[in-house]
């Protein structure tokens, strides 16, 4: 059985769906594994390999991961009010 592809709204991603969408727009994500119409999708294993290959910066309060320290700082300010 073939596993389902992960779209940009993959909820199991440690980086979160909004971060995945942002990284896709910035060209940070790996090439899409396929397209459904004009919407790109990735196999879950592709995203897992991408996450494991990057040095993510983790929020200690909610365990979301960020590619850039600036993204983590902005998250802490907006989400956790610090």
Backbone bond lengths (Angstrom), bond angles and torsions (degrees), N, CA, C in turn:
res aa  C-N    CA-C-N  psi(-1)  N-CA   C-N-CA  omega(-1)  CA-C   N-CA-C  phi
1 X - - - 1.456 - - 1.527 109.18 -
2 X 1.305 117.08 134.69 1.456 123.09 -179.49 1.522 109.75 -84.72
3 X 1.348 117.69 130.82 1.472 119.59 178.68 1.520 110.59 -68.95
4 X 1.328 117.00 150.26 1.472 119.43 178.61 1.512 111.26 -70.23
5 X 1.325 117.70 147.00 1.463 119.78 177.18 1.521 110.96 -72.25
6 X 1.309 114.95 156.57 1.463 121.07 176.59 1.524 107.99 -100.05
7 X 1.316 117.34 125.05 1.461 121.26 175.67 1.510 109.40 -87.12
8 X 1.309 117.12 -166.94 1.463 119.92 179.56 1.521 111.20 -74.01
9 X 1.319 118.12 -9.39 1.459 119.76 -179.58 1.523 111.56 -102.24
10 X 1.303 117.87 24.31 1.461 122.63 -178.78 1.524 109.79 -58.62
11 X 1.315 116.95 106.93 1.462 120.62 -173.38 1.517 113.10 -74.99
12 X 1.328 119.38 -19.83 1.460 120.33 -178.46 1.525 112.17 -82.13
13 X 1.306 117.84 -5.86 1.464 120.82 -178.81 1.516 111.06 -66.80
14 X 1.317 115.38 134.41 1.464 119.71 177.92 1.522 110.97 -64.27
15 X 1.318 116.25 -27.74 1.450 118.66 -177.99 1.517 112.81 -82.20
16 X 1.305 119.32 -12.42 1.453 122.35 177.81 1.517 112.37 83.45
17 X 1.319 115.23 153.44 1.464 119.70 -173.56 1.519 113.34 -67.43
18 X 1.336 118.72 -36.60 1.460 118.87 -179.83 1.519 110.75 -68.55
19 X 1.322 117.26 -35.76 1.460 120.64 177.94 1.517 110.57 -67.75
20 X 1.322 117.59 -42.86 1.470 121.28 178.63 1.526 109.12 -59.13
21 X 1.319 117.23 -44.40 1.460 121.42 179.14 1.529 111.23 -61.85
22 X 1.310 116.97 -42.56 1.464 121.67 178.74 1.525 110.52 -64.08
23 X 1.315 117.30 -46.20 1.463 120.94 -179.48 1.523 110.56 -63.47
24 X 1.315 116.61 -35.04 1.466 120.08 177.40 1.525 110.28 -64.29
25 X 1.341 117.23 -45.53 1.468 121.22 179.35 1.525 111.68 -63.02
26 X 1.324 117.05 -35.37 1.460 121.11 -179.28 1.532 112.16 -82.09
27 X 1.320 117.62 -6.69 1.458 120.79 -179.54 1.519 113.74 80.26
28 X 1.329 117.58 20.42 1.450 122.30 -178.31 1.529 112.34 -83.26
29 X 1.317 117.53 -27.39 1.465 121.47 -178.38 1.520 111.63 -73.55
30 X 1.324 116.74 159.50 1.459 119.16 174.19 1.524 109.82 -66.69
31 X 1.316 115.71 166.96 1.462 119.66 177.21 1.527 109.22 -57.81
32 X 1.314 116.23 142.31 1.465 121.02 179.39 1.527 109.87 -62.20
33 X 1.326 115.33 146.00 1.464 120.54 176.51 1.521 111.61 -77.02
34 X 1.310 116.62 -21.68 1.458 120.33 179.15 1.509 111.74 -172.79
35 X 1.316 114.93 176.44 1.461 122.27 177.83 1.512 109.38 -128.14
36 X 1.315 115.68 141.11 1.459 122.42 171.34 1.517 104.89 -118.12
37 X 1.330 115.67 97.80 1.453 120.31 -168.71 1.516 107.14 69.61
38 X 1.326 116.88 -123.16 1.466 119.88 177.46 1.526 112.02 -101.25
39 X 1.316 116.99 2.49 1.470 121.57 -177.29 1.538 110.94 -92.88
40 X 1.330 115.37 124.12 1.459 121.02 179.67 1.519 110.42 -76.95
41 X 1.328 115.27 149.36 1.461 120.52 173.32 1.522 109.64 -141.60
42 X 1.359 114.56 158.24 1.454 122.98 -179.42 1.517 108.44 -130.90
43 X 1.327 115.91 146.66 1.459 119.48 169.86 1.516 106.91 -67.84
44 X 1.302 116.53 146.63 1.458 120.94 179.95 1.531 110.19 -56.55
45 X 1.317 117.82 -38.28 1.464 121.71 179.18 1.535 111.42 -62.38
46 X 1.331 117.89 -33.94 1.467 121.41 178.34 1.525 110.02 -64.44
47 X 1.328 116.75 -45.52 1.472 121.25 179.31 1.529 109.75 -67.06
48 X 1.331 116.99 -40.23 1.471 119.72 178.37 1.524 110.91 -60.85
49 X 1.349 117.81 -44.06 1.467 120.95 178.28 1.527 110.53 -63.12
50 X 1.353 116.45 -41.14 1.462 121.00 179.06 1.528 110.11 -61.39
51 X 1.349 116.50 -47.35 1.466 120.55 -179.82 1.526 110.90 -61.94
52 X 1.327 117.06 -41.44 1.463 120.98 -177.97 1.522 112.40 -70.31
53 X 1.334 117.86 -27.55 1.460 121.72 -178.53 1.528 112.38 -82.74
54 X 1.311 117.93 -16.13 1.458 121.90 -178.32 1.526 110.08 -98.13
55 X 1.301 114.73 149.68 1.456 119.44 173.17 1.526 106.67 -89.35
56 X 1.328 115.53 97.94 1.457 119.84 -178.26 1.522 110.22 -85.33
57 X 1.312 115.34 151.23 1.463 123.24 177.22 1.528 105.85 -104.61
58 X 1.317 116.97 121.75 1.466 122.25 -169.59 1.523 112.70 -102.31
59 X 1.323 114.94 138.39 1.459 121.71 171.99 1.529 106.97 -77.80
60 X 1.304 117.13 124.93 1.465 121.05 -178.15 1.521 112.76 -72.69
61 X 1.334 116.98 -21.19 1.459 120.20 -177.54 1.522 113.63 -85.11
62 X 1.332 117.44 -39.89 1.466 119.23 -175.10 1.534 113.96 -125.34
63 X 1.328 116.45 1.11 1.457 123.33 174.67 1.532 114.71 64.42
64 X 1.326 117.88 26.45 1.462 120.51 171.34 1.522 107.85 -81.59
65 X 1.349 116.05 143.13 1.451 121.21 -179.99 1.519 111.21 -104.67
66 X 1.327 116.44 147.05 1.463 122.35 -179.57 1.520 109.75 -133.34
67 X 1.324 115.98 142.48 1.456 121.23 178.92 1.521 110.43 -70.16
68 X 1.316 117.63 -37.35 1.467 121.67 -176.46 1.526 110.77 -115.59
69 X 1.312 115.61 146.63 1.463 121.58 176.43 1.522 109.85 -60.17
70 X 1.327 116.66 -38.14 1.462 120.37 179.47 1.529 111.31 -59.37
71 X 1.325 117.04 -40.50 1.465 120.74 177.10 1.519 111.55 -62.57
72 X 1.325 116.78 -40.86 1.462 120.99 177.58 1.523 110.69 -63.65
73 X 1.330 116.72 -45.03 1.468 120.09 -179.85 1.527 111.26 -61.59
74 X 1.326 116.29 -43.19 1.463 119.91 179.07 1.528 110.48 -63.89
75 X 1.320 117.12 -41.52 1.462 121.90 178.09 1.524 110.71 -59.84
76 X 1.333 117.07 -47.26 1.469 120.76 -178.95 1.527 110.70 -60.40
77 X 1.325 116.18 -39.66 1.464 120.48 178.52 1.517 111.62 -66.88
78 X 1.337 116.42 -50.38 1.473 120.42 -174.87 1.519 113.46 -73.60
79 X 1.324 116.94 -43.52 1.457 120.54 -173.01 1.529 112.05 -87.45
80 X 1.310 116.92 -40.66 1.456 120.34 -174.02 1.521 113.60 -105.57
81 X 1.334 116.58 -2.37 1.457 120.60 173.77 1.514 115.27 66.23
82 X 1.318 116.11 33.40 1.470 118.12 178.19 1.505 110.02 -120.85
